[in-house]
Structures are given as structure tokens and as C-alpha cells.
Amino acid sequence: MNWIAEDQKYVFQTYLKQPLLIVKGKGSHVWDEKGKKYLDFFSGLSVDNLGHCDPDVARAISDQARKIVHTSNLYYTLPQIQLAKMLVEKSFPGKVFYCNSGAEANEAAFKLSRRWAKKHGLGNEIIAFENSFHGRTFATVSLTGQPRYQRGFEPMAEKAVFAKFNDLESVGSLATEKTCAIFVEPVQGEGGVQPATKQFMEGLRQLCDQKKLLLVFDEVQCGMGRTGNFFAFQHYGVKPDVLTLAKALGGGLPIGAVVARDEVAALFERGDHGATFGGNAVVCRAAMEVVKILSPAFLKSVKRKGEILHQGLSKLKSKFPFIREVRGLGLMQGLVLNRSGKIYVDKAREAGLLINCTHDTVLRLLPPLTLSEPELRKGVSILESALS
Ligand SMILES: *Cc1c(COP(=O)(O)O)cnc(C)c1O
């Protein structure tokens, strides 16, 4: 079967796909239909943080699938309540709203911002950042500070204003009586793997406290252990009012979640917001397993592997003059090139390593958090040969 032709015939052609049919995965590896093995340094875009087909997650899914899969949110299920308790204990006191994706989590945060604005007599304007990414629904793409995601869909649902990332002055000059909220990724992902500075995050919190603005952290990509802490904001000693999660939360199953302080969660009353599948028993059981695995000892190993990866990449930087910068946090690392990175993605894949290029010139590395140190070193060495 010519699967690329079949895909072109039957599936919307909305993605820039690599010519690779994946049929199987285990741990840090996936296999194509011919049996060729690839080391996966992309992890399904930081979804497969525990590697592929984690046995504990698989067991939890199949066990729950035999008990009860879906009930609608008009009834209680235990996994939903238990997971919410776990997420609150890991983040900050508050409550959890469940949905199915990152965009939906941000959409809920967007609606909370409107309620917040009305309650406190603020305007409707949201400050987001240049090179941010918050999703593809109309509201969230409106908050995404990259014109290419908006092009051809104008007018946007919302006229967001975009400040410069890591630049408090730029935020300060945009924060007016019209502003109600600030949306920020502690580590920008799609925008080129860019961590916020501590001073920046502290400054945002201060500004929001002064002006009574809602501070929303989008940790859809950088949360769930990716940076070596359970949540990226824990590197900064700064807490948000609203935290949005998705991607790795469900161990590969689609789930999104919003954690909000009680005062903010109370802005939604019964009937105000919902999602049919939001937090169904199976995805919540899978997520509970993910949260359990991300123990403090596990996260310590992620930090250590993050340092090894960063060192390995820094060596590549001293070898290849077209590498401008190595940046990132934990196992979310980017190699910033002075040229397009696409060809290196192809070369790496041919050599058996899956990586990604984002923002045209940034090679983004998101290996599974569970990978071994030999796998880590092997990935860096394949990358080195691809770069040569
Ligand atoms: C992927 C991503 C989203 C969107 O998540 P979806 O599940 O694709 O809707 C939002 N914010 C960030 C930071 C992301 O990386």
C-alpha cells in the first residue's frame, strides 16, 4: 500500500509530515513498518514523556477500560477526583477543570479572564508574548504571537497585545486599565525553546499583584516533569493564578486540565463551562499513573540527564560554527542555528534519530524523560553525525 498517497487522498493535508510510518514503540524507541528502529528525541511533541507504551500506564488504561470508560460529567468518578487532588497537591491550593487538549485548557483560562475582568472592573485585553504558542482554536490562536499561525484567518477573535518575552519594560508599557490578564509560557516551546528569566517571572507576578491582573502560566509543553521540576514554574519561585496543562499529562491519551486558585475557580458557576469528554475515567486513570511516576527521585534524574544533554549539545556548539546557541531547561533543549534546521531533521531521521525543528532555525530536542544515559549519549552522537 502506498500510505502517503492514501493519506493525501483521505486525510486533511494540514501537517508537514515526515515520510515515516510508525507502527510500534517501546521506551525511547519507535519502529517503522520495515522494522527500522529509531531513537525518539521528540516524544510525540513532549506527550510521551514516559517513553512509549509505559507498562504501568498501559495497565492502568486497560484496567479502567474494563471497569468504566465514560459517564459524562453529570456523575462522579473516582479517578477524576483523585487526579485533581494529586494535581493540586503538586501545584498550589485550588481546583481543577478538565478538558481534552492544551487549546481547550487555554480557552477555559481565556473565559476565566473575562469573568475576572467583569468582577474587578477591568478591560478585556490580554497581554501575551511574541513567539508564544497557545493553541489553534480561534481564541487561543488570537493569543499566539506568531503571525504565521493567524495568517488567512483574520479577523482574530480577540485583539491580544503582544509584549516582548523576557522584557518587563515592554510588558509594563502594555499594561493599562484595559488589561485583565497575562498569558505566558515559562519556557516557550514552539517559539524556539526559550526559557523565561527568574527576574522576568518575578516581575510578571509583581505587576499582576499591583494591577490585580490574572497571571496564567501555559505549561502545556513545559510542564509534567519536562524541565526537571514537576512544573516549570517551580524553577522560578513564582506561582500563577491559573495553570494550564495537557500534552504529557495523559501518558499519550488526550486530556487537558486547568488548575486555578479557589477564588478564580469560583468565577465559573454551575453550567458556565464544560466539556463532554473532560476528565473521563480512562484518561484520568492514565494521568494518575503519570503523576505517580514523576516522583522527586525521578525528577532528580531528569535534571541530571538535562545537564548531560546540555553539555553534549554545548560540545556540538564548539564544533559547528553554524550553531549560535544552546538553550533550554531540563530535557527541553534547543540548538539555535544560523540557518534552516530542516535538513538536519532529515539527516538525523535517516541515521535513526527523531528530532524536530521549530521556529525554522531551532532544533528542538524533547527526549523521553525515562531514557537511559547511554541512549542520551547515543542520541547526541547521531545528532553530531547528522550535523556533519
Ligand atoms: C501544544 C501546545 C498548546 C496546544 O495544545 P493542543 O493540545 O494541541 O491544543 C498550547 N500551549 C502550548 C505551550 C503548547 O505547546
Ligand as a Chemical Component Dictionary entry (heavy atoms), coordinates in Angstrom:
data_LIG
# 
_chem_comp.id                   LIG 
_chem_comp.type                 NON-POLYMER 
_chem_comp.pdbx_formal_charge   0 
_chem_comp.three_letter_code    LIG 
# 
loop_
_chem_comp_atom.comp_id 
_chem_comp_atom.atom_id 
_chem_comp_atom.alt_atom_id 
_chem_comp_atom.type_symbol 
_chem_comp_atom.charge 
_chem_comp_atom.model_Cartn_x 
_chem_comp_atom.model_Cartn_y 
_chem_comp_atom.model_Cartn_z 
_chem_comp_atom.pdbx_ordinal 
LIG C1 C1 C 0 0.838  22.237 22.201 1  
LIG C2 C2 C 0 0.597  23.490 22.954 2  
LIG C3 C3 C 0 -0.694 24.029 23.084 3  
LIG C4 C4 C 0 -1.880 23.446 22.361 4  
LIG O1 O1 O 0 -2.177 22.172 22.802 5  
LIG P1 P1 P 0 -3.187 21.254 21.935 6  
LIG O2 O2 O 0 -3.368 20.043 22.787 7  
LIG O3 O3 O 0 -2.517 20.983 20.635 8  
LIG O4 O4 O 0 -4.432 22.025 21.772 9  
LIG C5 C5 C 0 -0.852 25.139 23.877 10 
LIG N1 N1 N 0 0.186  25.707 24.507 11 
LIG C6 C6 C 0 1.436  25.230 24.397 12 
LIG C7 C7 C 0 2.543  25.889 25.142 13 
LIG C8 C8 C 0 1.690  24.118 23.607 14 
LIG O5 O5 O 0 2.935  23.659 23.460 15 
# 
loop_
_chem_comp_bond.comp_id 
_chem_comp_bond.atom_id_1 
_chem_comp_bond.atom_id_2 
_chem_comp_bond.value_order 
_chem_comp_bond.pdbx_ordinal 
LIG C1 C2 SING 1  
LIG C2 C3 SING 2  
LIG C2 C8 DOUB 3  
LIG C3 C4 SING 4  
LIG C3 C5 DOUB 5  
LIG C4 O1 SING 6  
LIG O1 P1 SING 7  
LIG P1 O2 DOUB 8  
LIG P1 O3 SING 9  
LIG P1 O4 SING 10 
LIG C5 N1 SING 11 
LIG N1 C6 DOUB 12 
LIG C6 C7 SING 13 
LIG C6 C8 SING 14 
LIG C8 O5 SING 15 
# 
